[in-house]
Amino acid sequence: MATSIDIIIVNWNSGEQLRKCLESIVFCNKDSYELNQIVVVDNASSDESMDKLNVFNLPLSVIANAENHGFAVACNQGARGSEADYLLFLNPDTRLFEDSLIKPLTFMEQPDNQNIGTAGIQLVDENGRVAHTCAHFPMPGMFLSKMLGLDKLFPQYFPSHFMSEWDHWETCQVDHVMGAFFLIRRQLFESLGGFDERFFVYLEDLDLSWRAYKAGWKTIYLADAQAYHKGGGTSDQVKATRLFYSLRSRIQYGYKHFNWLSATFLMVGTLFFEPFSRLALAIWKRSLTEAKETLKGFVRLWGSMPVMVFFANRGKTK
């Protein structure tokens, strides 16, 4: 029986990007596997991105949410009921190439690689530049250096959890691969309970990678397979909202995986110290727009403090 895969794409106002993504899948090499289905989960888009998707010769199904439930919830919706061997969580701002699927699937099916649970591939921009998409599992100090901007000022002394020091030109085992192209064994995904739906967006994929690692599975980055990734995607439309969710997810991640003291220190630093470092950077760049978006994001974050306290009182979770 041929290896099978389901592709899950979460859409929110992605416009023409979604159609280009689906069109690219049509031309992928599918000689040694079965593409069971492509599930597009739409989180209450208000644009025309969901129009005329049935023009592609693909096993496509659509789940239309009446409101935006967040990325983790939508991914779990798309994966529910799957019978495929693999799940690929794919961003709508990606475009696959001919070997984008067949190479990682062939690699995962090799007998020596049965302990590898998750795979990512090389992601490139429109100029062919390779993005640094892999990351270490973060420690509290890494988040601290980021909130103070030290990872940018003195990267040799304060490394980010992103593997920016590595050129991403060779295949190797890593802690985490970006969720824009996140290939995982379905049975592993189900055994972990899918994505933690308390992360509305951001770090839900890192959290899943950490739980897979703790369960004894490995993650591989494959440099001999590529896909195009725009980066930023639809979140570029709402930068203040993006900042709010990324910082809130960071605090949630801290309370889930760090000790209580470290997580609380991280929360306090994020809420009350990071605004000043970000505003200083905006002023140095002479960007009034960035300063305004920063303030909007932090005002919303401060307003969510009761949620942060809830996580602090709950402590570690699954």
Sequence and secondary structure as in RCSB ss.txt:
>XXXX:A:sequence
MATSIDIIIVNWNSGEQLRKCLESIVFCNKDSYELNQIVVVDNASSDESMDKLNVFNLPLSVIANAENHGFAVAC
NQGARGSEADYLLFLNPDTRLFEDSLIKPLTFMEQPDNQNIGTAGIQLVDENGRVAHTCAHFPMPGMFLSKMLGL
DKLFPQYFPSHFMSEWDHWETCQVDHVMGAFFLIRRQLFESLGGFDERFFVYLEDLDLSWRAYKAGWKTIYLADA
QAYHKGGGTSDQVKATRLFYSLRSRIQYGYKHFNWLSATFLMVGTLFFEPFSRLALAIWKRSLTEAKETLKGFVR
LWGSMPVMVFFANRGKTK
>XXXX:A:secstr
  EEEEEEEEESS THHHHHHHHHHHTS  TTEEEEEEEEEEE   SSTTTTGGGSSS EEEEEESS   HHHHH
HHHHTT  SSEEEEE TTEEE TTTTHHHHHHHHSGGGTTEEEEEEEEE TT  B   EE    HHHHHHHHTTH
HHH TTTS  SB TTS   S EEESEE TTEEEEEHHHHHHTTSS TT SSSSHHHHHHHHHHHTT EEEEEEEE
EEEE SSGGGGG HHHHHHHHHHHHHHHHHHHS HHHHHHHHHHHHHTHHHHHHHHHHHTT HHHHHHHHHHHHH
HHHTHHHHHHHHHH S  
